[in-house]
């Protein structure tokens, strides 16, 4: 019978897994740790190992198929399968003795593909989903590229990191009035030593009896930098505080200790994400209707990433805004003088 490979459970509440691609074909030799397939859940795409040494005898699922967890989708045998014998036409079954004249009704139950058939490794998802590895998706998002453009060229799916270069080299599409267009996001990153901010917070606490948070500081200083870059008369900044979206009107005009937002999801000129985890250094968020500033820190350094599109900020404005913000964050006391 051989070793049966089943659809694994890659998540706590996973009932099915989407088969993104086969990494081996029928007849291929595999080792136990060799990647056999790519499976996508609702959160990630992972390579699944073969689990046994031997030869691929059967592949029982098609790329793009949602397979129930626990279902056998491949068989690995100790001996190489006889592909020439499997390729010959199967003998038609003898009619049943008790009903020799009755035509056999076609079965509607799904049948596993015979071992002689090699499923395509690059079939697109039946539901129209773009199939790509997590790394390919990340590289495309960082470059502001749309993977659907590769699909339009007929390039085989699932896409991998190497396909992103081909996507980058595709000619730029001209915009027409009836064409949906997603603006390309740009990103600016910066690092700032945290010792100046820490000294400022300690001085405010010891001499003024005031506690100043990183969110208050980021909101006020980022608004000041954005105002300087754009010359805006009024500015609204949004930020997530303890799981609640808060908005701040002209926060750079207030004392830091008085920077307090109002709960709500109204429009804003800048959205700020203060990342509490010391493991995250940047977040790139596409599809936002306003610039997004991500702020995180480790023990000694702040990491800042500003994501924007041509419709929200020009490159020069974004650079100037980040310049002003980093100067203030590096030495907050000078910024308040």
C-alpha positions in Angstrom: 0.0 0.0 0.0 2.8 2.4 0.9 2.9 5.5 3.1 -0.2 7.7 2.9 0.3 11.4 3.0 -2.7 13.2 4.5 -3.7 16.9 4.5 -2.2 18.2 7.7 -3.8 20.6 10.2 -1.7 23.7 10.1 -4.0 25.8 12.4 -6.1 25.4 15.5 -9.4 25.8 13.7 -8.5 24.5 10.3 -10.9 22.2 8.5 -9.4 22.2 5.0 -6.2 23.3 3.4 -5.8 24.9 -0.1 -3.3 23.0 -2.2 -1.2 25.7 -3.7 1.3 23.5 -5.5 2.9 20.1 -5.8 6.7 20.3 -5.4 7.2 16.7 -6.6 5.6 14.6 -9.4 4.6 11.0 -9.8 7.7 8.8 -10.1 10.0 11.2 -8.3 12.2 9.9 -5.5 11.8 11.7 -2.2 13.3 11.7 1.2 11.3 12.1 4.4 12.2 15.8 4.9 11.9 16.8 1.2 9.1 19.4 0.6 6.2 17.7 -1.1 3.6 20.4 -1.4 2.6 23.9 -0.5 -0.6 24.3 1.5 -2.4 27.6 2.3 -4.6 28.1 5.3 -6.4 31.3 6.3 -3.2 32.7 7.8 -0.2 31.4 5.9 1.3 29.2 3.2 3.6 26.4 4.2 5.7 23.8 2.6 4.8 20.3 3.9 7.4 17.5 3.9 6.9 14.1 2.4 7.1 12.3 5.7 8.7 9.1 4.3 11.5 7.9 2.0 10.6 6.4 -1.3 8.9 7.2 -4.6 5.8 9.2 -5.4 3.2 6.7 -6.5 0.0 8.8 -6.5 -1.0 12.4 -6.2 -4.7 12.5 -5.4 -5.5 16.3 -5.3 -5.4 19.1 -7.9 -3.7 22.4 -7.4 -6.3 24.9 -6.2 -8.4 22.3 -4.5 -9.6 22.7 -0.8 -8.8 19.4 0.8 -10.3 18.3 4.1 -7.8 17.8 6.9 -6.9 14.1 7.3 -7.7 13.1 3.8 -5.1 11.1 1.9 -3.7 13.2 -0.9 -0.5 11.3 -1.9 1.0 7.8 -1.6 4.7 7.1 -1.3 6.0 3.6 -1.9 9.3 1.9 -1.4 9.6 0.9 -5.0 9.3 3.2 -8.0 5.9 3.0 -9.7 5.7 1.4 -13.1 4.7 4.5 -15.1 4.6 2.7 -18.4 2.1 0.1 -17.1 0.1 2.7 -15.4 -0.1 4.7 -18.6 -1.8 1.9 -20.6 -5.6 2.1 -20.9 -7.4 0.4 -18.0 -9.4 -2.7 -18.8 -13.1 -2.0 -18.8 -15.0 -3.7 -16.0 -17.1 -6.8 -16.8 -20.9 -6.1 -16.6 -22.7 -7.5 -13.6 -24.2 -10.9 -14.1 -27.6 -10.0 -12.7 -28.1 -7.1 -15.0 -26.2 -7.7 -18.2 -28.2 -5.3 -20.3 -28.3 -2.3 -17.9 -26.0 0.5 -18.8 -23.7 1.5 -16.0 -24.7 5.0 -14.7 -21.8 7.4 -14.4 -20.7 8.0 -10.8 -20.9 11.5 -9.4 -18.4 10.7 -6.6 -15.0 12.3 -7.0 -12.3 9.8 -8.0 -8.6 10.0 -7.2 -6.4 10.7 -10.2 -4.7 7.5 -11.5 -1.0 7.2 -10.8 -0.2 7.7 -14.5 -1.6 11.2 -14.5 0.8 14.0 -13.4 -1.3 16.9 -12.1 -0.2 20.3 -13.3 2.1 22.0 -10.8 0.9 25.4 -11.8 -2.9 25.5 -12.2 -4.6 28.7 -11.1 -7.0 28.6 -8.2 -10.5 27.8 -9.4 -12.0 30.6 -7.5 -9.8 33.2 -9.2 -7.4 33.6 -6.3 -3.8 34.4 -7.1 -1.6 31.6 -5.8 1.8 32.7 -4.5 4.2 31.8 -1.8 4.3 34.1 1.3 7.8 35.4 0.3 6.5 36.3 -3.2 3.5 38.1 -1.7 5.7 40.0 0.7 8.2 41.1 -2.0 5.3 42.2 -4.3 3.7 44.2 -1.4 7.0 45.9 -0.5 7.5 46.9 -4.1 3.9 48.0 -4.6 3.4 45.4 -7.3 0.1 43.7 -8.3 0.5 39.9 -8.7 -2.6 39.9 -10.9 -0.6 41.5 -13.6 1.5 38.3 -13.8 -1.7 36.3 -14.1 -2.8 38.5 -17.0 0.4 37.5 -18.9 -0.5 33.8 -18.5 2.5 33.1 -16.3 2.2 29.8 -14.4 1.0 29.8 -10.8 1.8 29.6 -7.9 4.2 32.5 -8.1 7.5 32.4 -6.1 10.1 35.0 -5.2 11.9 34.5 -8.5 8.8 35.6 -10.4 8.8 39.1 -8.8 11.7 40.2 -11.0 9.6 39.4 -14.1 6.7 41.3 -12.5 9.0 44.3 -12.0 10.0 44.3 -15.6 6.5 44.3 -17.0 5.7 47.6 -18.9 3.8 50.2 -16.9 0.1 50.1 -17.7 -1.4 53.3 -18.9 -4.3 54.5 -16.8 -7.6 55.0 -18.6 -10.8 56.6 -17.2 -12.6 53.2 -17.0 -9.6 51.3 -15.5 -9.5 50.6 -11.7 -6.1 51.8 -10.5 -4.4 51.1 -7.2 -1.7 53.7 -6.4 1.7 52.4 -5.7 2.8 52.8 -2.1 6.2 54.3 -1.2 8.1 53.8 2.0 10.7 55.8 4.0 12.5 54.3 7.0 14.5 55.9 9.8 16.3 54.9 13.0 16.7 57.2 16.0 18.6 56.7 19.2 16.2 56.3 22.1 18.4 57.8 24.9 17.3 61.4 24.2 13.6 60.5 24.5 14.3 58.4 27.7 16.1 61.3 29.3 13.3 63.7 28.3 10.6 61.4 29.8 12.5 61.0 33.1 13.0 64.8 33.4 9.3 65.5 32.8 8.5 63.0 35.5 11.1 64.1 38.1 10.9 67.8 37.6 7.4 68.4 36.3 5.5 65.4 37.8 4.1 64.6 34.4 4.1 61.2 32.6 4.5 61.5 28.8 3.9 58.4 26.7 5.5 57.4 23.4 2.1 57.7 21.7 1.6 61.3 22.8 5.1 62.2 21.7 4.8 60.4 18.3 1.4 62.0 17.6 2.5 65.5 18.4 5.9 65.4 16.7 4.6 63.6 13.6 1.9 66.2 13.2 4.5 69.0 13.6 6.7 67.4 10.9 3.7 66.9 8.6 2.6 70.5 9.0 6.0 71.8 8.2 6.2 69.6 5.1 2.8 70.4 3.7 1.9 73.8 5.2 -1.5 72.5 6.3 -3.5 74.8 8.5 -5.4 72.1 10.3 -4.2 68.5 10.9 -5.9 65.4 12.3 -3.9 62.4 13.4 -5.2 59.0 14.4 -3.6 56.3 16.5 -4.6 53.1 18.2 -4.5 53.3 22.0 -5.2 50.2 24.1 -7.1 48.7 21.2 -9.2 51.8 20.6 -8.9 54.1 17.6 -8.3 57.7 18.8 -8.2 60.9 16.7 -6.3 64.0 17.6 -6.9 67.5 16.3 -3.8 69.7 15.8 -1.9 67.8 18.6 1.3 69.7 17.8 -0.3 72.9 19.1 -0.7 71.3 22.6 1.5 70.6 25.5 2.5 66.9 25.3 0.8 66.0 28.6 -2.4 67.6 27.2 -2.4 65.5 23.9 -5.5 63.4 24.4 -7.5 61.9 21.6 -11.2 61.5 21.0 -12.5 58.0 20.4 -13.7 57.5 16.8 -12.8 56.3 13.3 -13.1 59.7 11.5 -10.9 60.7 8.6 -7.3 61.7 9.4 -4.3 63.1 7.7 -1.9 60.6 9.2 -2.4 57.2 10.9 0.2 56.2 13.6 0.8 52.6 14.7 3.0 52.4 17.8 4.2 48.8 18.0 4.7 47.7 21.6 6.5 44.5 20.7 10.3 44.9 20.7 10.5 42.2 17.9 8.8 44.3 15.3 10.9 47.0 13.6 8.6 48.1 10.7 5.2 47.6 9.3 4.3 48.4 5.6 0.6 48.8 5.1 -0.8 49.1 1.6 -4.2 50.3 0.6 -4.5 53.1 3.2 -6.2 56.3 2.2 -3.8 58.3 4.3 -0.1 58.1 5.2 0.7 55.5 7.8 3.6 55.9 10.3 4.8 52.8 12.2 6.9 53.5 15.3 8.7 50.7 17.3 11.7 50.5 19.5 14.1 48.1 20.9 16.3 48.8 24.0 18.3 51.6 22.3 16.7 52.5 19.0 13.4 53.8 17.5 12.5 52.3 14.1 10.2 54.4 12.0 8.5 53.6 8.7 6.3 56.0 6.7 4.1 54.5 4.0 2.4 56.9 1.6 1.1 57.1 -2.0 1.4 59.9 -4.6 -2.2 60.9 -3.8 -1.5 61.6 -0.2 2.1 63.0 -0.1 4.8 63.8 -2.6 8.2 62.2 -2.0 9.7 65.6 -1.0 7.0 66.2 1.5 7.3 62.7 3.0 11.1 63.1 3.3 10.7 66.5 4.9 8.1 65.3 7.4 10.3 62.4 8.4 13.3 64.7 8.7 11.4 67.0 11.1 10.0 64.1 13.1 13.4 62.4 13.6 15.0 65.6 14.8 12.3 66.1 17.4 12.4 62.5 18.6 16.2 62.5 18.9 16.1 65.5 21.3 12.5 66.3 22.5 13.7 69.0 24.9 15.1 71.1 22.0 11.9 70.6 20.1 9.9 72.2 22.9 12.1 75.2 23.4 
